[in-house]
Amino acid sequence: MAVDSLKITVLGSGTSVGVPTVGCHCAVCTSNDPRDNRLRPSILINYDGRNVLVDTTPDFRAQALRARIDHLDAVLFTHSHADHILGLDDVRPYNFRQKGEIPIYAAPDTMDVIRRVYQYIFDGSKRESNVPQLAIHLLDGGTFDLFGLEFRPVPVLHGSATIYGFRFGMAAYLTDHSDIPESSMEQLCGLDVLFLDALRYKPHPTHSTVERSVRTVEKLAPRRAFFTHISHDLGHERAESLLPPHVRLAYDGLEIVVGERQES
């Protein structure tokens, strides 16, 4: 189903340890370019007055304050690694404001980890303090509707693990991937906006490189592509200058209107 407009806000474009990296004094970690300051990877999808979050990073509170997120309608999880789930407790203020549960969506294995990490949320015990109020929805790989927009989980390989990216309308967000199966590539045709993992130039066992992600863009031919999950090996200005014109590095705070016409 079509929506009136769809905006993506990059809440974080960094790798699991963020940039600057603790204890590091390299050129990127000490850069004065604000685009080289990268919180852990996450996006906010806004359409028809709804806010859908992809992943709750350890930086979520700071991300939500910076982006002025005043309500939250749903959370999608790509996988269960710490840099993607450890901000979940910080959704509590939205429960207070909205006076209701927030639906969360994840694959069964990811939800199992979330239940273990946040046992206090789900064990049903009476507590003296508040805990997040969440409604669990398990993803089985099929498409699902959220407030009039169809979301499609897209399986990708993160090393030996299979995790999810998501396609929604004319956009797709794939983070933390080392390979994209051919069956998933077929689900990513005809996009306006495509986000891909591009950790660094040097190969990594669980993440894509800049070169590999450029090749993926060439195969899928989206109108625009943005690289995310970026390490301190890439300085924004230099790395972006070497990319094709329709491929950019994401940066924290970047806002993208899907389907927006570009000036020639």
Secondary structure as the mmCIF struct_conf table of DSSP 4:
data_model
#
loop_
_struct_conf.conf_type_id
_struct_conf.id
_struct_conf.beg_label_comp_id
_struct_conf.beg_label_asym_id
_struct_conf.beg_label_seq_id
_struct_conf.end_label_comp_id
_struct_conf.end_label_asym_id
_struct_conf.end_label_seq_id
BEND BEND1 ASP A 4 ASP A 4
STRN STRN1 LEU A 6 GLY A 12
STRN STRN2 GLY A 14 GLY A 14
TURN_TY1_P TURN_TY1_P1 SER A 16 VAL A 17
STRN STRN3 VAL A 19 VAL A 19
BEND BEND2 PRO A 20 PRO A 20
HELX_LH_PP_P HELX_LH_PP_P1 THR A 21 THR A 21
TURN_TY1_P TURN_TY1_P2 VAL A 22 GLY A 23
BEND BEND3 CYS A 26 CYS A 26
TURN_TY1_P TURN_TY1_P3 ALA A 27 THR A 30
BEND BEND4 ASN A 32 ASN A 32
HELX_RH_3T_P HELX_RH_3T_P1 PRO A 34 ASP A 36
STRN STRN4 ARG A 38 ARG A 38
BEND BEND5 ARG A 40 PRO A 41
STRN STRN5 SER A 42 TYR A 47
TURN_TY1_P TURN_TY1_P4 ASP A 48 GLY A 49
STRN STRN6 ARG A 50 VAL A 54
TURN_TY1_P TURN_TY1_P5 PRO A 58 ASP A 59
HELX_RH_AL_P HELX_RH_AL_P1 PHE A 60 ALA A 67
TURN_TY1_P TURN_TY1_P6 ARG A 68 ARG A 68
STRN STRN7 ALA A 74 LEU A 76
BEND BEND6 THR A 78 THR A 78
HELX_RH_AL_P HELX_RH_AL_P2 ALA A 82 ILE A 85
TURN_TY1_P TURN_TY1_P7 LEU A 86 GLY A 87
HELX_RH_3T_P HELX_RH_3T_P2 LEU A 88 VAL A 91
HELX_RH_AL_P HELX_RH_AL_P3 ARG A 92 GLN A 98
TURN_TY1_P TURN_TY1_P8 LYS A 99 LYS A 99
BEND BEND7 GLY A 100 GLY A 100
STRN STRN8 ILE A 102 ALA A 106
HELX_RH_AL_P HELX_RH_AL_P4 PRO A 108 VAL A 117
TURN_TY1_P TURN_TY1_P9 TYR A 118 TYR A 118
HELX_RH_AL_P HELX_RH_AL_P5 GLN A 119 PHE A 122
BEND BEND8 ASP A 123 ASP A 123
BEND BEND9 GLU A 128 SER A 129
STRN STRN9 LEU A 134 LEU A 138
BEND BEND10 GLY A 141 GLY A 142
STRN STRN10 PHE A 144 LEU A 146
TURN_TY1_P TURN_TY1_P10 PHE A 147 GLY A 148
STRN STRN11 LEU A 149 HIS A 158
TURN_TY1_P TURN_TY1_P11 GLY A 159 SER A 160
STRN STRN12 ALA A 161 PHE A 168
TURN_TY1_P TURN_TY1_P12 GLY A 169 MET A 170
STRN STRN13 ALA A 171 TYR A 173
BEND BEND11 ASP A 176 ASP A 176
BEND BEND12 SER A 178 SER A 178
STRN STRN14 ASP A 179 ASP A 179
HELX_RH_AL_P HELX_RH_AL_P6 GLU A 182 MET A 185
HELX_RH_3T_P HELX_RH_3T_P3 GLU A 186 LEU A 188
BEND BEND13 GLY A 190 GLY A 190
BEND BEND14 ASP A 192 ASP A 192
STRN STRN15 VAL A 193 ASP A 197
STRN STRN16 ARG A 200 ARG A 200
BEND BEND15 TYR A 201 LYS A 202
BEND BEND16 PRO A 205 HIS A 207
STRN STRN17 THR A 209 THR A 209
HELX_RH_AL_P HELX_RH_AL_P7 VAL A 210 LEU A 220
BEND BEND17 ARG A 223 ARG A 223
STRN STRN18 ARG A 224 THR A 228
BEND BEND18 HIS A 229 HIS A 229
STRN STRN19 ILE A 230 ILE A 230
TURN_TY1_P TURN_TY1_P13 HIS A 232 ASP A 233
HELX_RH_AL_P HELX_RH_AL_P8 HIS A 236 SER A 241
TURN_TY1_P TURN_TY1_P14 LEU A 242 LEU A 242
BEND BEND19 LEU A 243 LEU A 243
TURN_TY1_P TURN_TY1_P15 PRO A 245 HIS A 246
STRN STRN20 VAL A 247 LEU A 249
TURN_TY1_P TURN_TY1_P16 ASP A 252 GLY A 253
STRN STRN21 GLU A 255 VAL A 257
TURN_TY1_P TURN_TY1_P17 VAL A 258 GLY A 259
HELX_LH_PP_P HELX_LH_PP_P2 GLU A 260 GLU A 263
#
